[in-house]
């Protein structure tokens, strides 16, 4: 019963208020605040560290593969 009343109330508010949108200046200010917040800064730092780490792992794997192929090639040439 209470859920039905809540649904009726939501529908009534929707009819009364229509399609309301915040001002663009408010949205821009909120985005700027979020971009400059500590959590987003922390998230960007973690992302940069992760990308750098994956780059190092990829370079290491590539170097290892090249060294392994070069070693196999030398063995074939020495036979």
C-alpha distances in whole Angstrom, upper triangle without the diagonal:
4,5,5,6,9,10,11,12,14,16,17,19,20,21,23,24,26,28,29,31,33,37,39,41,38,37,41,41,38,40,43,41,40,43,45,42,44,41,42,46,46,44,47,49,48,48,52,53,51,53,56,56,55,58,60,59,60,63,64,63,65,68,68,68,71,73,72,73,76,77,77,79,82,82,82,85,87,87
4,5,5,6,9,10,10,12,14,15,16,18,20,21,22,24,26,26,29,30,34,36,38,35,34,38,38,35,37,40,38,36,40,42,39,40,38,39,43,43,41,44,46,45,45,49,50,49,50,54,53,53,56,58,57,58,61,62,61,63,66,66,66,69,71,70,72,75,76,76,78,80,80,81,84,85,86
4,5,5,6,9,10,11,12,14,15,16,18,20,21,22,23,24,26,28,32,34,36,33,32,36,36,33,34,38,36,34,38,40,37,39,36,37,41,40,39,42,44,43,43,46,47,46,48,51,51,50,53,55,54,55,58,59,58,60,63,63,63,66,68,67,68,71,72,72,74,77,77,78,80,82,83
4,5,5,6,9,10,11,12,14,15,17,18,20,21,23,24,27,29,32,35,37,34,33,37,37,34,36,39,38,36,40,42,40,41,39,39,43,43,41,44,47,45,45,49,50,48,50,53,53,52,55,58,57,57,60,61,60,62,65,65,65,68,70,70,71,74,75,74,76,79,79,80,82,84,85
4,5,5,6,9,10,10,12,14,15,16,18,20,22,23,26,27,31,34,36,33,32,36,36,33,35,39,37,36,39,41,39,41,39,39,43,43,42,44,47,46,46,49,51,49,51,54,54,54,56,59,58,58,62,63,62,64,67,67,67,70,72,72,73,75,77,77,78,81,82,82,85,87,87
4,5,5,6,9,10,11,12,14,15,16,18,19,20,23,24,28,30,32,29,29,32,33,30,32,35,33,32,35,37,35,37,35,36,39,39,38,40,43,42,42,46,47,46,47,50,51,50,53,55,54,55,58,59,59,61,64,64,64,66,69,68,69,72,73,73,75,78,78,79,81,83,84
4,5,5,6,9,10,10,12,14,15,16,18,19,22,24,27,30,32,29,28,32,33,30,31,35,34,32,35,38,36,38,35,36,39,40,38,40,43,42,42,45,47,45,47,50,50,49,52,55,54,54,57,59,58,60,63,63,63,65,68,67,68,71,72,72,74,77,77,78,80,82,83
4,5,5,6,9,10,11,12,14,15,18,19,22,24,28,30,33,30,30,33,34,31,33,37,36,34,38,40,38,40,38,38,42,43,41,43,46,45,45,48,50,49,50,53,53,53,55,58,57,57,61,62,61,63,66,66,66,69,71,71,71,74,76,76,77,80,81,81,83,86,86
4,5,5,6,9,10,11,12,14,16,17,20,22,25,28,30,27,27,31,31,29,31,34,33,32,35,37,36,38,36,36,40,41,39,41,44,44,43,47,48,47,49,52,52,52,54,57,56,57,60,61,61,62,65,66,66,68,71,70,71,74,76,76,77,80,81,81,83,85,86
4,5,5,6,9,10,10,12,13,14,17,19,23,25,27,25,24,28,29,26,28,31,30,29,32,34,33,35,33,33,37,38,36,38,41,41,40,43,45,44,45,48,49,48,51,53,53,53,56,58,57,59,62,62,62,65,67,67,68,71,72,72,74,76,77,78,80,82,83
4,5,5,6,9,10,10,13,14,17,20,24,26,28,26,26,29,30,28,30,33,32,31,34,37,35,38,36,36,39,40,38,40,44,43,42,45,47,46,47,50,51,50,53,55,55,55,58,60,59,60,63,64,64,66,69,69,69,72,74,73,75,78,79,79,81,83,84
4,5,5,6,9,10,13,14,18,20,23,26,28,26,26,30,31,29,31,34,33,33,36,38,36,39,37,37,41,42,40,42,45,45,44,48,50,49,49,53,54,53,55,58,58,58,61,62,62,63,66,67,67,69,71,72,72,75,77,77,78,81,82,82,84,86,87
4,5,5,6,8,11,11,14,17,20,23,25,22,23,26,27,25,27,30,30,29,32,34,33,36,34,34,38,39,37,39,42,42,42,45,47,46,47,50,51,50,52,55,55,55,58,60,60,61,64,65,65,67,69,69,70,73,74,75,76,79,80,80,82,84,85
4,6,5,6,8,9,13,16,19,21,24,22,21,25,26,24,26,29,29,28,31,33,33,35,34,33,37,38,36,38,41,41,40,43,45,44,45,48,49,49,51,54,53,53,56,58,58,59,62,63,63,65,67,67,68,71,72,72,74,76,77,78,80,82,83
4,6,5,9,11,15,18,20,23,26,24,24,28,29,27,29,32,32,31,34,37,36,39,37,37,40,42,40,41,45,45,44,46,49,48,48,52,53,52,54,57,57,57,59,61,61,62,65,66,66,68,70,71,71,74,76,76,77,80,81,81,83,85,86
4,6,9,10,14,16,19,22,24,23,23,27,27,26,28,31,31,31,34,36,35,38,37,36,40,41,40,41,45,45,44,47,49,49,49,52,54,53,55,58,58,58,61,63,62,63,66,67,67,69,72,72,73,75,77,77,78,81,82,83,85,87,88
4,6,7,10,13,15,18,21,19,19,23,24,23,25,28,27,27,30,32,32,35,34,33,36,38,37,38,41,42,41,43,46,45,46,49,50,50,52,54,55,55,57,59,59,60,63,64,64,66,69,69,70,72,74,74,75,78,79,80,82,84,85
4,6,10,13,15,18,21,19,19,23,24,23,25,28,28,28,30,33,32,35,34,33,37,38,37,38,41,41,40,43,46,45,45,48,50,49,51,54,54,53,56,58,58,59,62,63,63,65,67,68,68,71,73,73,74,77,78,78,80,82,83
4,7,10,13,15,18,17,16,20,21,20,21,25,25,25,27,30,30,33,32,30,34,35,34,34,38,38,37,40,42,42,42,45,46,46,47,50,51,50,53,55,55,55,58,60,60,61,64,64,65,67,69,69,70,73,75,75,77,79,80
4,7,10,12,15,13,13,17,18,17,19,22,22,22,25,27,27,30,29,28,31,33,32,33,36,37,36,38,41,40,40,44,45,45,46,49,50,49,52,54,54,55,58,59,59,61,63,64,64,67,69,69,70,73,74,75,76,79,80
4,7,9,12,10,10,13,15,14,15,18,19,19,21,24,24,27,26,25,28,30,29,29,33,34,32,35,38,37,37,40,42,42,43,46,47,46,49,51,51,52,55,56,56,58,60,61,62,64,66,66,67,70,71,72,73,76,77
4,6,8,7,7,10,11,11,13,15,16,16,19,21,21,24,24,23,26,28,27,27,31,32,31,33,36,36,36,39,41,41,42,45,46,46,48,50,50,51,54,55,56,57,60,61,61,63,65,66,67,69,71,71,73,75,77
4,5,5,6,9,10,11,13,14,16,17,19,20,21,25,25,23,26,29,28,28,31,33,32,33,36,37,36,39,41,41,42,45,46,46,48,51,51,52,54,56,56,57,60,61,62,63,66,67,67,70,71,72,73,76,77
4,5,5,6,9,10,10,12,14,15,16,18,20,24,24,22,24,27,26,25,29,30,29,31,34,34,34,36,39,39,39,42,44,43,45,48,48,49,51,53,53,54,57,58,59,60,63,64,64,67,68,69,70,73,74
4,5,5,6,9,10,11,12,14,15,17,18,22,23,21,23,26,25,25,28,30,29,30,33,34,34,36,38,39,39,42,44,44,45,48,49,49,51,53,54,55,57,59,59,61,63,64,65,67,69,70,71,73,75
4,5,5,6,9,10,11,12,14,15,16,20,20,19,21,24,24,24,27,29,28,30,32,33,33,35,38,38,39,42,43,43,45,47,48,49,51,53,54,55,57,58,59,61,63,64,65,67,69,70,71,73,75
4,6,5,6,9,10,11,12,14,15,19,19,17,19,22,21,21,25,26,25,27,30,30,30,33,35,35,36,39,40,40,42,44,45,46,48,50,50,52,54,55,56,58,60,61,62,64,66,66,68,70,71
4,5,5,6,9,10,11,12,14,18,18,16,18,21,20,20,23,25,24,25,28,29,29,31,33,34,34,37,39,39,40,43,44,44,46,48,49,50,52,54,54,56,58,59,60,62,64,65,66,68,70
4,5,5,6,9,10,11,12,16,17,15,17,20,20,20,23,25,24,25,28,29,29,31,34,34,35,38,39,40,41,43,45,45,47,49,50,51,53,55,56,57,59,61,61,63,65,66,67,69,71
4,5,5,6,9,10,10,14,14,13,15,18,18,18,21,23,22,24,27,27,28,30,32,33,34,36,38,38,40,42,43,44,46,48,48,50,52,53,54,56,58,59,60,62,64,65,66,68,70
4,5,5,6,9,10,13,13,11,13,16,15,15,19,20,19,21,24,24,25,27,29,29,30,33,34,35,36,39,40,40,43,44,45,46,49,50,51,52,54,56,57,59,60,61,63,65,66
4,5,5,6,9,12,13,11,12,16,15,15,18,20,19,20,23,24,24,26,29,30,30,33,34,35,36,39,40,40,42,44,45,46,48,50,51,52,54,56,57,58,60,61,63,65,66
4,5,5,6,10,11,10,11,14,15,15,17,19,20,21,23,25,25,27,29,30,31,33,35,36,37,39,40,41,43,45,46,47,49,51,52,53,55,57,58,59,61,62,64,66,67
4,5,5,9,8,7,9,12,12,12,15,17,17,18,21,22,22,24,26,27,28,31,32,33,35,36,38,39,41,42,43,45,47,48,49,51,53,54,55,57,59,60,61,63,65
4,6,9,9,6,7,11,10,10,13,15,15,16,18,20,20,22,24,25,26,28,30,30,32,34,35,36,38,40,41,42,44,45,46,48,50,51,52,54,56,57,58,60,62
4,7,9,7,7,10,11,11,13,15,16,16,19,20,21,22,25,26,27,29,31,32,33,35,36,37,39,41,42,43,45,47,48,49,51,53,54,55,57,58,59,61,63
4,6,6,6,9,10,11,13,14,16,17,19,20,21,23,24,26,27,29,30,32,33,35,36,38,39,41,42,44,45,47,48,50,51,53,54,56,57,59,60,62,64
4,6,5,6,8,10,10,12,14,15,16,18,20,21,22,24,26,27,28,30,31,33,34,36,37,39,40,42,43,45,46,48,49,51,52,54,55,57,58,60,62
4,5,5,6,9,10,10,12,14,15,16,18,20,21,22,24,26,27,28,30,31,33,34,36,37,39,40,42,43,45,46,48,49,51,52,54,55,57,58,60
4,5,5,6,9,10,10,12,14,15,16,18,20,21,22,24,25,27,28,30,31,33,34,36,37,39,40,42,43,45,46,48,49,51,52,54,55,57,59
4,5,5,6,9,10,11,12,14,15,17,18,20,21,23,24,26,27,29,30,32,33,35,36,38,39,41,42,43,45,47,48,49,51,53,54,55,57
4,5,5,6,9,10,11,12,14,15,16,18,20,21,22,24,26,27,28,30,31,33,34,36,37,39,40,42,43,45,46,48,49,51,52,54,56
4,5,5,6,9,10,10,12,14,15,16,18,20,21,22,24,26,27,28,30,31,33,34,36,37,39,40,42,43,45,46,48,49,51,52,54
4,5,5,6,9,10,11,12,14,15,16,18,20,21,23,24,26,27,28,30,31,33,34,36,37,39,40,42,43,45,47,48,49,51,53
4,5,5,6,9,10,11,12,14,15,17,18,20,21,22,24,26,27,28,30,32,33,34,36,37,39,41,42,43,45,47,48,49,51
4,5,5,6,9,10,10,12,14,15,16,18,20,21,22,24,26,27,28,30,31,33,34,36,37,39,40,42,43,45,46,48,50
4,5,5,6,9,10,11,12,14,15,16,18,20,21,22,24,26,27,28,30,31,33,34,36,37,39,40,42,43,45,46,48
4,5,5,6,9,10,11,12,14,15,16,18,20,21,22,24,26,27,28,30,32,33,35,36,37,39,41,42,43,45,47
4,6,5,6,9,10,11,12,14,15,16,18,20,21,22,24,26,27,28,30,31,33,35,36,37,39,41,42,43,45
4,5,5,6,9,10,10,12,14,15,16,18,20,21,22,24,26,27,28,30,31,33,34,36,37,39,40,42,44
4,5,5,6,9,10,10,12,14,15,16,18,20,21,22,24,26,27,28,30,32,33,34,36,37,39,41,42
4,5,5,6,9,10,11,12,14,15,16,18,20,21,22,24,26,27,28,30,31,33,35,36,37,39,41
4,5,5,6,9,10,11,12,14,15,16,18,20,21,22,24,26,27,29,30,31,33,35,36,37,39
4,5,5,6,8,10,10,12,14,15,16,18,20,21,22,24,25,27,28,30,31,33,34,36,38
4,5,5,6,9,10,10,12,14,15,16,18,20,21,22,24,26,27,28,30,32,33,34,36
4,5,5,6,9,10,10,12,14,15,16,18,20,21,22,24,26,27,29,30,31,33,35
4,5,5,6,9,10,10,12,14,15,16,18,20,21,22,24,26,27,29,30,32,33
4,5,5,6,9,10,10,12,14,15,16,18,20,21,22,24,26,27,29,30,32
4,6,5,6,9,10,10,12,14,15,16,18,20,21,22,24,26,27,28,31
4,5,5,6,9,10,10,12,14,15,16,18,20,21,23,24,26,27,29
4,5,5,6,9,10,10,12,14,15,16,18,20,21,23,24,26,27
4,5,5,6,9,10,11,12,14,15,16,18,20,21,23,24,26
4,5,5,6,9,10,10,12,14,15,16,18,20,21,22,25
4,5,5,6,9,10,10,12,14,15,17,18,20,21,23
4,5,5,6,9,10,11,12,14,15,17,18,20,21
4,5,5,6,9,10,10,12,14,15,16,18,20
4,5,5,6,9,10,10,12,14,15,16,19
4,5,5,6,9,10,11,13,14,15,17
4,5,5,6,9,10,11,12,14,16
4,5,5,6,9,10,11,12,14
4,5,5,6,9,10,11,13
4,5,5,6,9,10,11
4,5,5,6,9,10
4,5,5,6,9
4,5,5,6
4,6,5
4,6
4
